[in-house]
Amino acid sequence: MGYSSMWEPGEPGVPADLRPEIPHPARMYDYYLGGKDNFPADRAAAERALAANPEFRSTARANRAFLTRAVRCVADLGIDQFLDIGTGIPTAGNTHEIAQAVDPGARVVYVDNDPIVLAHARALMGGTAVGRTTVIQSDLRRPDELLAATEAEKLLDFDRPMALVLAAVLHFVPDREGPYEIVRTLLDTLAPGSHLILSHGTADFIPAEVRDRVTGVYDKATAPLVGRSREQVRDFLDGLEVLDPGVVTVPLWRPGNTPAPGSDRVSMYGAVARKP
Ligand SMILES: C[S@@+](CC[C@H](N)C(=O)[O-])C[C@H]1O[C@@H](n2cnc3c(N)ncnc32)[C@H](O)[C@@H]1O
């Protein structure tokens, strides 16, 4: 059920922390993916972003497909615990579904700072994943608190390898918030043999004027959008062993079949890397 059938902005009973009048990246992303969990302000902002760059929608889908392939790859390598930060509103092919299809005992902690995601994810966890999947509200920009909250759940064993999933979330952390230090803090806590699954938006393939229009839309949302170059994305993987094929646009990361024309210019990079 979408929000449109649950609550409308201004209606009595809309939870205050949903802030339906301010566009949220999670709900805008849901709209790109064809979901119903968004309000008019989210849809209007998403339409403005799509008007500036119509490829936003296909980029979101390509990112989800990358996430599926990357989680399956890491699960096939024997990783059975996942810390997925910046979870997003549940949609088809969530991390726990992919990981638990490979290993039914796989454990997943979802983390998001958006209460909407929490509400949905908790409803989803009401099913078969109970005991092996949980969701917490915490902020990537405060990694020490996030790690403490995760450890308090006692679901993941930090003495064993796990996968850290940072899919389409680091581009909401501007340089002034120290994104590289945040990733370092998280990786330092993980056992050797852990893997990082990373995807990150880029403006490498779009004209500056399009980038500025898109940035302008997100500047009015609850989080700004910061595209980073391939080199800047590669810098997140410093000290890690990057799995083939390296840092590539998401459709080109181990595609199942022949990539569509233009796949090398999709505005999202993806990579998987191993902590030695
Ligand atoms: C574009 S969605 C990505 C969802 C999913 N990871 C995927 O790749 O399909 C970004 C998510 O990151 C969350 N997010 C943004 N900034 C965050 C932060 N500082 N801490 C935790 N979550 C954040 C948003 O609420 C949203 O759910």
PDBQT file of the ligand as one rigid body, heavy atoms in Angstrom, charges set to zero:
ROOT
HETATM    1  C1  LIG A 301      18.870   6.088  -3.249  1.00  0.00    +0.000 C 
HETATM    2  S1  LIG A 301      18.387   5.211  -1.805  1.00  0.00    +0.000 S 
HETATM    3  C2  LIG A 301      19.323   3.701  -2.020  1.00  0.00    +0.000 C 
HETATM    4  C3  LIG A 301      18.587   2.481  -1.540  1.00  0.00    +0.000 C 
HETATM    5  C4  LIG A 301      19.322   1.158  -1.730  1.00  0.00    +0.000 C 
HETATM    6  N1  LIG A 301      20.560   1.130  -0.977  1.00  0.00    +0.000 N 
HETATM    7  C5  LIG A 301      19.609   0.901  -3.179  1.00  0.00    +0.000 C 
HETATM    8  O1  LIG A 301      20.776   1.047  -3.605  1.00  0.00    +0.000 OA
HETATM    9  O2  LIG A 301      18.685   0.560  -3.916  1.00  0.00    +0.000 OA
HETATM   10  C6  LIG A 301      19.335   6.036  -0.536  1.00  0.00    +0.000 C 
HETATM   11  C7  LIG A 301      18.945   5.695   0.875  1.00  0.00    +0.000 C 
HETATM   12  O3  LIG A 301      19.944   6.200   1.757  1.00  0.00    +0.000 OA
HETATM   13  C8  LIG A 301      19.326   6.765   2.881  1.00  0.00    +0.000 C 
HETATM   14  N2  LIG A 301      20.239   7.753   3.471  1.00  0.00    +0.000 N 
HETATM   15  C9  LIG A 301      20.610   8.951   2.946  1.00  0.00    +0.000 A 
HETATM   16  N3  LIG A 301      21.477   9.566   3.770  1.00  0.00    +0.000 NA
HETATM   17  C10 LIG A 301      21.668   8.732   4.839  1.00  0.00    +0.000 A 
HETATM   18  C11 LIG A 301      22.451   8.810   6.025  1.00  0.00    +0.000 A 
HETATM   19  N4  LIG A 301      23.195   9.888   6.279  1.00  0.00    +0.000 N 
HETATM   20  N5  LIG A 301      22.405   7.792   6.908  1.00  0.00    +0.000 NA
HETATM   21  C12 LIG A 301      21.635   6.687   6.657  1.00  0.00    +0.000 A 
HETATM   22  N6  LIG A 301      20.867   6.559   5.540  1.00  0.00    +0.000 NA
HETATM   23  C13 LIG A 301      20.889   7.572   4.637  1.00  0.00    +0.000 A 
HETATM   24  C14 LIG A 301      18.038   7.379   2.340  1.00  0.00    +0.000 C 
HETATM   25  O4  LIG A 301      17.078   7.550   3.369  1.00  0.00    +0.000 OA
HETATM   26  C15 LIG A 301      17.626   6.333   1.322  1.00  0.00    +0.000 C 
HETATM   27  O5  LIG A 301      16.808   5.360   1.900  1.00  0.00    +0.000 OA
ENDROOT
TORSDOF 0
